[in-house]
Amino acid sequence: MKLFGTDGLRGQAGEFPLDRASVRLIGEELGRLAAKEKRPVVIGGDTRESTPELIAELAAGIRASKGQVRCAGTITTPGVAELVLALGASSGVSVSASHNPWQDNGIKIFGSDAKKWPDAWETELETALLARRSDGPAPGARSAESAEPDPRLAAAYLERLGKRISGRLNNIYIVIDAGNGAAFRLAPAAFENAGGRAEAIHAAPDGRNINADCGALHPESMARTTRERGAQMGVAYDGDADRSIFADENGRILDGDDVLWIVATHWKRRGKLPSGGVVGTVMSNYALEAGFEREGIPFARSAVGDRNVARLMEERNAALGGEASGHILLPGSPAGDGIATSLLLAQLLVETGEPLSHLATLQKVPQILRNVRVARRAPIEDFPRIAEAVRRAERTLDHRGRVFLRYSGTEPLLRILVEGFDAQTVAETADELEAVVRTELA
């Protein structure tokens, strides 16, 4: 059993490995390291109903191991990473299931460098959790430990965000869809602190409405509101605001590929793009790769997951990377930060004096992504019918497109990506692949 996926540990709150005993054990492990280093652990999380209890259990475990806790309360995942650096912390923990529904939750751990834990460390923690589980569930009441948030920590994060941009935003009007998540107060405050004017929607979390028909996975209402209100830009975050999806002034939705294109081409024109170029993922639209080739901008693809993007960026000395899903890695930010990304785009509008629609010139090729719920995660090559369907699809596209299949790292899904220059061919190819996968794996 593998507990940690591409973005931390995730599951249904209250069930292994997010039961109270397991979460407290995670706190104990982090607390031992913190006590040894004499540095605190920073904890915080999103607006899910289960988050406060999980934070309390983490705090209890940390203190049981003689570690010090600094609780930020409701804060974004990248906010936790920033606070690790600001406080010189031993580690940081964000309690969030990102874009998942409210019933789920998760734990993302950052080391003292504010980078997500290496695979080897996660494996050691998995071993300890599985060993505890084999001993049977640990009895005990809910933690009575206090995990009162320190409001100064959110202020410290906002201060660090303000330093990410130069100059003022000159009253730029932006619509912010907070997804009823962790950014519901922080994002409007960040824009107003920088001289922008923000209108927040889906900013009334009740513990169960996080990501519910809103936010980065459902940006349509944000785009519509942006157009109707005459805003210069709109942005939608997921539950922990490490993703950001945008809309231009006309209400056209822009994803992470569009952001990479806008920022990279702007930096290149101003001589600010390092020689390492840009890192995307295997899911990035083919047009992005082709466009960068025309512009003379080096481009490389990593595996899915911002941690994998970050690794390849470091190898290539790239200053910009990200995923179509909206994770964008920028210079100076220790983790993908949706608020930081939106502040940067707003700054580009001020610098260029151009509307966002004039900067978002990437013409994507037709791309279809299908998610098939699967009963098992067996290797794709073990299924001859699927392998033959992929080969048939590649022959149909005839080197003018791409087929890519991968399992989700956070959900029991197989993702099927098909892209090419002819929309009908792409759709028919995706239909055929999905039918075969459902027969074999669903």
C-alpha positions in Angstrom: 0.0 0.0 0.0 1.3 3.4 -1.0 -0.1 6.2 1.2 1.7 9.2 -0.2 0.8 10.3 -3.8 2.0 13.0 -6.1 1.0 15.7 -3.6 1.2 14.3 -0.1 -1.1 12.0 1.9 -4.8 12.1 1.0 -7.9 10.2 2.0 -11.3 10.4 3.7 -11.1 12.3 7.0 -11.4 10.0 10.0 -10.3 6.9 8.2 -6.8 5.4 8.0 -4.4 7.1 7.4 -6.3 10.2 8.4 -7.7 8.8 11.6 -6.7 10.5 14.9 -4.1 8.0 15.9 -2.3 8.1 12.6 -2.3 11.9 12.4 -1.0 12.1 16.0 1.8 9.7 15.0 2.8 12.0 12.1 2.9 14.8 14.6 5.1 12.7 17.0 7.6 12.0 14.2 7.8 15.6 13.2 8.0 16.7 16.8 11.0 14.5 17.5 12.9 16.1 14.6 11.8 19.6 15.8 12.9 18.9 19.4 16.3 17.7 18.2 16.8 20.8 16.0 15.2 23.1 18.6 13.1 24.6 15.8 9.3 24.8 15.6 6.9 23.0 13.3 4.4 25.3 11.4 0.9 23.9 10.9 -2.2 25.3 9.2 -4.9 24.2 6.8 -7.9 24.9 4.7 -11.6 25.4 5.5 -12.8 21.7 5.6 -15.0 20.6 8.5 -12.3 18.1 9.5 -9.3 20.4 9.4 -9.3 21.8 12.9 -9.5 18.4 14.5 -6.6 17.1 12.4 -4.5 20.2 13.2 -5.2 19.6 16.9 -4.0 16.0 16.7 -0.9 17.1 14.8 -0.2 19.6 17.5 -0.7 17.0 20.3 1.7 14.6 18.6 4.3 17.3 18.1 4.1 18.4 21.7 4.1 14.8 23.0 7.6 14.6 21.4 8.7 17.8 23.0 8.5 19.8 19.8 7.3 23.4 19.5 4.2 24.2 17.4 3.4 27.4 15.6 -0.2 27.3 14.3 -1.3 29.6 11.4 -4.9 28.5 11.4 -6.6 28.8 8.1 -3.9 29.4 5.5 -3.0 28.3 2.1 -0.5 25.4 1.5 2.1 27.8 -0.1 1.5 30.0 2.9 2.8 27.2 5.2 5.8 26.8 3.0 6.6 30.5 3.2 6.2 30.5 7.0 8.7 27.6 7.2 11.3 30.0 5.7 10.1 33.1 7.7 10.3 31.3 11.0 13.3 29.1 10.3 11.1 26.1 11.1 12.1 22.5 11.2 9.1 21.6 9.0 5.7 22.7 7.9 2.4 20.8 7.6 -0.6 21.8 5.5 -3.8 20.0 6.3 -5.7 20.0 3.0 -7.0 17.8 0.3 -6.5 20.6 -2.3 -9.2 20.3 -5.0 -11.0 17.2 -3.5 -14.5 17.4 -2.0 -15.0 18.4 1.7 -15.2 14.8 2.9 -11.6 14.2 2.0 -8.6 15.7 3.7 -4.8 15.4 3.4 -1.4 16.2 4.8 1.4 17.9 2.9 4.8 18.1 4.6 7.5 20.6 3.9 11.1 20.3 5.1 13.2 23.1 6.6 14.0 24.2 3.0 10.2 24.7 2.4 10.3 22.0 -0.3 8.0 19.0 -0.2 9.5 16.0 1.6 11.6 13.7 -0.6 10.1 10.3 -1.5 12.5 8.5 0.9 11.3 10.4 3.9 7.7 9.8 3.0 8.4 6.1 2.6 9.8 6.0 6.2 6.7 7.7 7.5 4.5 5.3 5.6 6.3 2.4 7.1 5.6 3.8 10.6 2.0 4.4 9.8 1.4 0.9 8.4 3.2 -0.7 11.4 0.9 1.2 13.8 -2.1 0.1 11.8 -1.1 -3.5 12.0 -1.0 -3.2 15.7 -4.7 -2.3 15.7 -6.4 1.0 16.2 -5.1 3.1 19.0 -7.9 4.0 21.5 -8.2 7.4 23.1 -10.3 10.5 23.1 -9.9 13.4 20.8 -7.0 15.7 21.7 -7.6 18.3 24.3 -4.5 20.1 23.2 -4.8 23.7 22.1 -3.9 24.7 18.5 -5.0 28.3 18.7 -3.8 30.2 15.6 -1.4 33.0 15.8 -2.8 35.9 13.6 0.7 37.3 13.1 1.6 34.3 10.9 -1.0 35.2 8.3 0.3 38.7 8.3 3.8 37.5 7.9 2.8 35.5 4.8 1.0 38.5 3.3 4.1 40.6 3.9 6.2 38.0 2.0 3.7 38.0 -0.9 3.9 41.8 -1.1 7.7 41.5 -1.7 7.1 39.2 -4.7 6.1 42.1 -6.9 7.7 45.5 -7.6 5.5 48.6 -7.8 1.8 49.0 -7.2 -1.2 47.5 -9.0 -2.7 50.9 -9.9 -6.2 50.0 -8.8 -6.5 47.0 -11.1 -9.9 45.4 -10.7 -9.9 41.7 -10.2 -12.6 39.1 -9.5 -11.4 36.4 -7.0 -13.1 33.1 -6.7 -11.7 31.7 -3.4 -13.4 28.3 -3.9 -14.7 28.7 -0.3 -11.2 27.6 0.6 -8.1 28.8 2.4 -7.6 32.0 0.3 -11.0 33.5 1.1 -9.5 36.2 3.3 -5.8 36.1 2.2 -6.2 36.7 -1.5 -8.4 39.8 -1.4 -6.1 41.2 1.3 -3.0 40.5 -0.8 -4.4 42.4 -3.8 -5.6 45.3 -1.7 -2.2 45.6 0.1 -0.6 45.8 -3.4 -2.9 48.6 -4.6 -5.4 46.5 -6.5 -9.2 46.4 -6.2 -10.6 42.9 -5.5 -14.2 41.5 -5.6 -14.4 38.1 -3.9 -16.9 35.4 -4.8 -17.3 31.9 -3.2 -15.7 33.4 -0.1 -18.0 32.1 2.6 -16.7 28.7 3.7 -19.0 26.6 5.9 -16.8 23.5 6.2 -18.6 21.6 3.5 -18.8 23.9 0.5 -15.0 24.0 -0.4 -14.5 23.4 -4.1 -18.3 22.9 -4.5 -19.1 24.0 -8.1 -16.6 26.8 -7.7 -12.8 27.5 -7.6 -10.1 26.3 -10.0 -12.0 23.1 -11.1 -15.2 25.1 -11.8 -14.0 28.5 -13.0 -17.1 29.3 -15.2 -18.8 31.5 -12.7 -15.6 33.4 -12.1 -15.2 34.0 -15.8 -18.7 35.1 -16.2 -18.5 37.5 -13.3 -15.3 38.9 -14.6 -16.9 39.8 -17.9 -20.1 41.1 -16.4 -18.4 43.3 -13.8 -16.0 44.7 -16.3 -13.0 43.5 -14.3 -9.5 43.4 -15.9 -8.8 39.9 -14.7 -10.4 37.0 -12.8 -8.8 34.2 -10.9 -10.1 31.0 -9.3 -8.2 29.1 -6.6 -8.6 25.5 -5.4 -9.1 24.7 -1.8 -5.6 25.4 -0.6 -4.8 28.0 -3.3 -1.7 26.3 -4.8 -3.6 26.3 -8.1 -4.9 29.3 -10.0 -7.0 29.4 -13.1 -7.7 32.8 -14.8 -10.1 34.6 -17.0 -9.3 37.6 -19.2 -11.5 40.7 -19.4 -13.7 39.0 -22.0 -14.3 36.0 -19.7 -12.1 33.6 -21.6 -10.7 31.0 -19.3 -6.9 30.6 -19.1 -5.1 27.7 -17.6 -1.5 27.0 -16.4 -0.2 26.6 -20.0 -1.5 30.1 -20.8 0.2 31.5 -17.8 3.6 29.9 -18.7 3.2 31.3 -22.2 2.4 34.9 -21.0 5.1 35.1 -18.4 7.9 33.4 -20.4 7.3 35.4 -23.6 7.1 38.6 -21.6 10.4 37.8 -19.7 12.1 36.9 -22.9 11.2 40.2 -24.6 12.7 42.0 -21.6 15.8 39.8 -21.4 14.7 38.4 -18.0 14.3 34.7 -18.9 17.2 32.5 -17.8 18.8 30.1 -20.3 17.1 27.1 -18.6 13.8 28.1 -20.2 10.5 26.6 -19.0 9.4 23.3 -17.5 5.9 21.9 -18.1 4.6 18.4 -17.7 3.5 15.5 -19.8 0.0 17.0 -19.7 1.0 20.4 -21.1 -0.7 21.2 -24.4 1.4 20.4 -27.5 0.9 24.0 -28.7 2.9 25.2 -25.8 5.9 23.1 -26.7 5.6 24.1 -30.4 5.2 27.8 -29.5 8.3 27.9 -27.3 10.3 26.2 -30.1 9.3 29.0 -32.5 10.2 31.6 -29.8 13.6 29.9 -29.2 12.6 29.2 -25.5 13.9 25.9 -24.2 11.1 23.7 -22.9 11.1 20.3 -21.1 8.4 18.1 -19.7 8.4 16.5 -16.3 6.1 13.9 -14.7 2.9 15.3 -13.2 3.2 17.0 -9.8 4.7 20.3 -8.8 7.4 18.4 -6.9 8.5 16.8 -10.2 8.4 20.1 -12.0 10.6 21.7 -9.3 13.2 18.9 -9.6 13.5 19.3 -13.3 13.6 23.1 -13.0 16.6 22.7 -10.6 18.3 20.3 -13.0 17.9 22.7 -15.9 18.4 26.0 -14.1 14.9 27.0 -15.2 13.2 29.9 -13.4 9.6 29.1 -14.5 7.6 25.9 -14.5 4.2 24.6 -14.0 1.2 22.5 -14.9 -1.9 23.1 -17.0 -3.9 22.5 -13.9 -2.7 25.8 -12.5 0.3 25.0 -10.3 2.9 27.6 -11.3 6.5 27.7 -9.8 8.0 31.2 -9.8 11.4 32.6 -8.7 11.6 33.2 -5.0 8.5 31.1 -4.2 9.3 27.9 -2.4 6.1 26.2 -3.6 3.4 26.7 -6.3 1.4 29.7 -5.0 -1.8 30.7 -6.7 -1.9 34.1 -5.0 1.7 34.9 -6.0 0.9 33.9 -9.6 -2.1 36.1 -9.8 -0.2 39.1 -8.3 2.5 38.5 -11.0 -0.1 38.5 -13.8 -1.7 41.7 -12.5 1.8 43.3 -12.4 2.3 42.3 -16.1 -0.9 44.1 -16.9 0.4 47.3 -15.2 3.9 47.0 -16.9 2.6 46.4 -20.4 -0.6 48.5 -20.3 -2.2 45.8 -22.3 -5.4 43.9 -21.6 -4.9 40.2 -20.6 -6.5 39.1 -23.8 -3.7 40.7 -25.8 -1.1 38.8 -23.7 -2.8 35.4 -23.8 -1.9 34.6 -27.4 -1.3 30.8 -27.1 -3.4 29.0 -29.6 -3.9 25.5 -28.1 -4.5 22.4 -30.2 -7.7 20.5 -29.4 -7.1 18.4 -26.3 -9.4 16.0 -24.4 -8.8 14.7 -20.9 -11.0 11.8 -19.7 -11.0 10.5 -16.2 -12.0 6.9 -15.7 -12.6 5.6 -12.2 -10.7 2.3 -11.9 -11.0 -0.6 -9.5 -7.2 -1.3 -9.6 -3.9 0.3 -10.6 -2.3 -2.5 -12.5 0.4 -1.5 -15.0 -1.1 -0.4 -18.4 1.3 -2.7 -20.3 -0.4 -5.7 -18.6 -3.5 -5.1 -20.6 -2.9 -6.0 -24.3 -6.3 -4.5 -25.4 -5.4 -1.2 -23.9 -1.9 -1.3 -25.4 -3.3 -2.1 -28.8 -5.9 0.7 -28.5 -3.0 3.2 -27.8 -1.0 2.0 -30.8 -4.1 2.4 -33.0 -4.7 5.9 -31.6 -1.1 6.9 -32.4 -1.5 5.6 -36.0 -4.7 7.6 -36.4 -3.1 10.8 -35.2 -0.1 10.1 -37.5 2.5 12.2 -35.6 0.2 15.2 -35.5 -0.9 14.7 -31.9 -0.3 12.8 -28.7 -1.8 10.1 -26.5 -0.9 9.8 -22.9 -2.4 7.6 -20.1 -1.5 7.8 -16.5 -3.0 7.0 -13.1 -3.9 9.9 -10.8 -1.6 10.3 -7.8 -4.5 11.4 -5.5 -7.6 9.6 -6.7 -8.5 6.1 -8.1 -8.6 7.4 -11.7 -6.9 6.7 -15.0 -6.4 9.9 -16.9 -6.6 9.6 -20.7 -5.2 12.6 -22.7 -5.6 12.9 -26.4 -4.6 15.9 -28.4 -4.1 16.8 -32.1 -4.9 19.3 -34.8 -8.3 17.9 -35.8 -11.0 18.2 -33.1 -13.2 15.4 -34.4 -10.3 12.9 -34.7 -9.3 13.8 -31.1 -12.8 13.2 -29.8 -13.3 9.9 -31.6 -9.9 8.7 -30.5 -10.6 9.6 -26.8 -14.0 7.9 -27.0 -12.4 4.6 -28.3 -9.7 4.7 -25.7 -12.1 5.4 -22.8 -14.4 2.5 -23.9 -11.5 0.0 -23.9 -10.2 1.3 -20.5 -13.7 1.0 -19.0 -14.0 -2.6 -20.2 -10.5 -3.5 -18.8 -10.1 -1.5 -15.6 -13.4 -0.1 -14.4 
